[in-house]
Amino acid sequence: MMATNKYSNMNYKETPSLFLEFHGSQKHVEDQARAVGDIAEANDGSDFIWATEIEERNRLWNARHNALYACLALRPGCSQMSTDVCVPISHLTEIITETKEDIQKSNLTAPILGHVGDGNFHATIIYDVDNHEESATVKAVSDRMVTRALSMDGTCTGEHGIGVGKRHWLRKQLGDETVQLMKQLKAVLDPKNIMNPGKVLP
């Protein structure tokens, strides 16, 4: 929230925050908003604020869409690695808390955000790619995120995909037999290995 406030000229409380969007008729939206406000209050949440004017809603969405740039502005001239994991929603608070502590202990700049309704969250790690020690720390923190997620019956990625960077986690997550089956299926559908060669499957 601090990064968003600075970059998008907002003045929200710099505390863990949840943004929700409601859809439906005006009455239905108002009923949903009141219900969420009651739930937040019952669970010791801070003040529930909701925007009805189109200008304010557009400001919120604009800030959301500029979140990456807001993160990069925290360390001008540095690069970013955005990594994600996904866990059952019952473990979401636990894994975010542990990941935040890990980031702080590792002295990294890495705002956390996510689509928390499905247990998916991202750490946008801002670092100097020319600093080999810091780069190694970034990889270690990312690996610990995955290890944590898998220990909570989660997955090594919820949105970004396996690609190249997380291929080595696939066996750990799915097991040798499942990965072998996936390879066999790919061989049937892509015998010449021309579709995304070297990606996803280890």
N, C-alpha and C positions, 0 to 999 in steps of 0.2 A: 504493500500500500504506500510505503514511503516513496518507492520509485515512481509509482503511478502519480502520486500527488505532485512530485517534482516535475515530471515530464509533461503531464497533461494539465497542470495548473488546477488540481483538485484540492479539496481540503478535508478528506475523509480521515477518520481516526486511523492511526497507523498501528493496527492490530489485526490479527487473523480475521478475515471477513468472508462472508458468503453472499454472492449475488444471485438473485433468482429472477426469472422472467415468467410472468403469468399470461395466459391466453384465455380468451373467451369473451362473453358479453361483459359489459361494465359491471353489472351486479356480481357476476361469477368471479371476475377478477378481484373485486373488492372483498368478497367473501373469502377467497383464497388468501389474500394479503392479510386479512384480519386473523385467519386461522394460523398462518405462519408466524405472525407477530405474537400470538398467544403461546405458540410452541416455543419460540425463542425466549420469551419471558419466563416460562415454566422451567426452562433449562439454563437459567442464569445467563442468557445471552444479553448482549448490549442492546441499545435502542434499535428497534427495527424501523428503518426509514425506507419509504417507497416513493418512487417518482411516477407521476401521472402525466405531466406535461411532456409533449413530444421533444422539446428542446433539451430538457434534462435527461430524458431517456437517450437521446442521441449523444449527449456528452458522455454518458456512462458507456455506451457501446463504443464510442470513439476511443475512450481510455482503454477499454478492453482490447480493441484491435491494435492499439499501440503498445501493448504490454511488453512485447519483445524489445522494442526500441527504448522503452523506459528502463528495462533491465540493462541493456547495452550502455545506456547513458550513465550508469553507476560507475563504470570504469572505461572512460573514453579511450579508444584505440585498441581495446581488447576484443577477443573473439568470444563466441559462446558455444556451448554444447548443451542442447536441450535433450534431456533423457526422461523417459517415463516408465512407470510400472503401474500395475493394476491389482487390487486386492478385493476380497469380499468387503462390502461396505462396513461390516461389523469390525473390521480391522483398520479402517481408514485413519481414525484418530491416532491409533497406536503407531502406525508406520510413518505418518507425517511427523509426529512428535519425535520419534527416534531419528528420522532422516534430518530434521532440522537441527537436532543436537549434534549429529555427525558432521553436518556442514559447518556449524559454528566451531566445533573442536578442530576441524581441518583448516580453519581460517580462510574459507572460501566465500566468495560473493555468489549466492545462488538463490534467488527468490523462488518460492514454491507457489504454483498455481495449478488448477486442474478442473476437470469436469467431474466434480466429486459425487454427483448423483449415481455414477456407475463405478465408483471406487478407483478411478483413474486420476493420477496426478503427475505433474511435471516438475522437474528441477531445472531451471535455466542457469547453468553454471557459466559465469563470466570469468575468463582467465586469459593469461598471456601465453599463447601457443609457443612462443620462443623460450619460455621458461620451462625447462624439462622437468624440474622438480615439481612445479605446480601442475604441469600436465599429468604427471604420474599420480599426484594427489587426486586430481579430477577423475581419472580412471578408477582409482581405488574407491572413491565415494560412490561413483556410478555402479560399480560392481557390488558394493555393500547394499545399495538400494535393491538390486535384483535379488541378492541372497535373502534379504529381509522379506521381500515380497513372496518369494517361493516358500519360505518357511511359514508364511501365513496363508498358504493355499492360493496364492495369487499367480500372476503371470509376469514374465520379464518385460512385456510391453503391452500397453492397452490401446495405443493409437499409432505410434510412430512406426511400428513394424519391426520385423527381425532384421531384414536387409543384410548388411555385412557386419555391422557392429555388434550384433547380439547373437550371431550364429552359434557361437561356442556355448551359449546358455540353453540351446534347444534340447540337447541330450539330458541335461540336468533337469529340465522342466518336464519333458515328455517321456524320457527313457529311451534306451537303445532300440527296442522293438518297434515303438511308434515311429521313430525317426527313420528306421530302415523301411517300414511300410510306406512312409511318405516318399522316400527315394524311389521305391519301386513304382509307385503311382506316377511320379514325375517322369520316370523312364518310359512308361507306357505312353503318356501324353506328349512327351517331348524327347523322343529317342535320340535326337541330334544335340540335345542340350543347348538349344539356341534361345530359350526363354529365361531371362535373368540368370545366365550362367554364373556360378560362384556366389550366389546370394541365397539367403534363407537357410538352406540345408547345409549342415556342416560336412 
